[in-house]
C-alpha cells in the first residue's frame, strides 16, 4: 500500500497540476479578451465625452459672463445705497449740529 502511494500519488498530483495549469491559461486568455473589450468600450466613452467638451466650455464661458454682469449690478446697487446712507448720516449730523 505504501508503495502504491509512493509511485502513483506523485503521478496523480502532476496530472492535477497540469489540468490546473491548463485551466489557468484558458482563464487568462479569456480575461485578456474581456479586458480588450473593456478597453474598447472606455475609448468609445472617452470619445463621446470629448465631443461634449466644447459644449461645456461654452456653458462655462456663459456662466462666467453672467456672473460678472450680476456682480457688477450688485456693486452698482451697493454703491448707490451706500451713497444714500452717507448722505442721510451727514444730514443727520448737520441737523444735530444745528440744534446744539
Backbone torsions as a table, in degrees:
resi	resn	phi	psi	omega
1	UNK	NA	-41.7	179.6
2	UNK	-65.6	-37.4	178.1
3	UNK	-65.4	-33.5	178.3
4	UNK	-62.4	-47.9	180.0
5	UNK	-65.9	-35.1	-179.3
6	UNK	-71.1	-29.1	-176.7
7	UNK	-94.0	-49.7	-170.4
8	UNK	-93.0	-23.2	179.2
9	UNK	-64.3	-45.5	175.9
10	UNK	-61.4	-35.5	178.2
11	UNK	-64.3	-43.8	178.4
12	UNK	-63.5	-41.1	179.6
13	UNK	-64.8	-43.0	177.9
14	UNK	-62.1	-41.6	178.6
15	UNK	-63.2	-43.4	179.0
16	UNK	-65.8	-37.4	176.8
17	UNK	-66.2	-38.3	176.8
18	UNK	-64.0	-42.3	178.3
19	UNK	-63.6	-43.3	178.7
20	UNK	-62.4	-40.3	177.9
21	UNK	-63.9	-41.9	178.1
22	UNK	-63.4	-42.7	179.5
23	UNK	-63.5	-42.1	178.9
24	UNK	-64.0	-38.8	177.8
25	UNK	-64.1	-43.9	179.4
26	UNK	-62.7	-45.1	179.3
27	UNK	-64.5	-36.9	177.7
28	UNK	-63.0	-43.0	178.9
29	UNK	-64.3	-42.3	178.6
30	UNK	-66.4	-37.4	178.2
31	UNK	-64.8	-40.0	177.0
32	UNK	-63.3	-40.9	176.8
33	UNK	-63.0	-41.5	178.9
34	UNK	-66.0	-39.2	179.0
35	UNK	-66.3	-34.5	175.5
36	UNK	-63.2	-41.4	178.3
37	UNK	-65.5	-40.8	178.5
38	UNK	-65.0	-40.5	178.6
39	UNK	-62.8	-41.8	178.0
40	UNK	-63.5	-41.8	179.1
41	UNK	-63.9	-43.1	179.0
42	UNK	-64.9	-37.8	176.4
43	UNK	-64.2	-38.5	178.3
44	UNK	-64.1	-45.2	179.6
45	UNK	-64.9	-41.7	179.0
46	UNK	-61.3	-40.7	177.4
47	UNK	-62.9	-40.6	179.0
48	UNK	-68.5	-36.7	177.9
49	UNK	-66.6	-39.6	180.0
50	UNK	-64.1	-29.4	177.5
51	UNK	-70.0	-23.7	-180.0
52	UNK	-88.1	-8.1	-178.2
53	UNK	-60.5	-38.7	177.7
54	UNK	-62.0	-43.0	179.2
55	UNK	-62.5	-44.9	-179.6
56	UNK	-68.8	-32.1	177.2
57	UNK	-69.0	-36.1	176.2
58	UNK	-64.7	-43.9	178.8
59	UNK	-63.0	-41.7	179.6
60	UNK	-63.3	-44.3	178.5
61	UNK	-61.6	-43.7	-178.8
62	UNK	-64.2	-45.2	179.9
63	UNK	-65.7	-34.9	176.4
64	UNK	-63.1	-43.4	-180.0
65	UNK	-66.9	-41.9	178.7
66	UNK	-63.5	-40.9	179.0
67	UNK	-64.3	-43.2	178.5
68	UNK	-62.9	-41.2	179.1
69	UNK	-64.2	-46.4	-179.7
70	UNK	-66.5	-35.4	175.6
71	UNK	-62.6	-40.6	179.7
72	UNK	-64.5	-42.1	179.4
73	UNK	-64.4	-42.6	178.9
74	UNK	-63.5	-39.7	177.7
75	UNK	-62.3	-41.3	179.0
76	UNK	-63.2	-47.4	179.8
77	UNK	-64.3	-39.2	178.3
78	UNK	-64.6	-41.1	177.6
79	UNK	-63.1	-43.6	179.2
80	UNK	-63.9	-42.9	-179.5
81	UNK	-65.5	-40.5	179.5
82	UNK	-67.7	-33.4	176.3
83	UNK	-64.7	-45.5	179.0
84	UNK	-63.1	-38.3	-179.5
85	UNK	-66.7	-42.9	178.8
86	UNK	-64.6	-38.4	178.1
87	UNK	-64.3	-43.4	-178.4
88	UNK	-64.7	-42.6	179.3
89	UNK	-65.6	-39.6	-179.6
90	UNK	-68.2	-37.3	178.2
91	UNK	-70.0	-34.2	177.3
92	UNK	-66.9	-39.4	178.5
93	UNK	-66.5	-39.9	178.0
94	UNK	-65.1	-40.8	179.4
95	UNK	-64.6	-38.7	178.5
96	UNK	-66.1	-37.7	178.2
97	UNK	-66.6	-34.7	179.8
98	UNK	-68.6	-36.8	-177.9
99	UNK	-73.6	-25.9	-179.5
100	UNK	-80.9	NA	NA
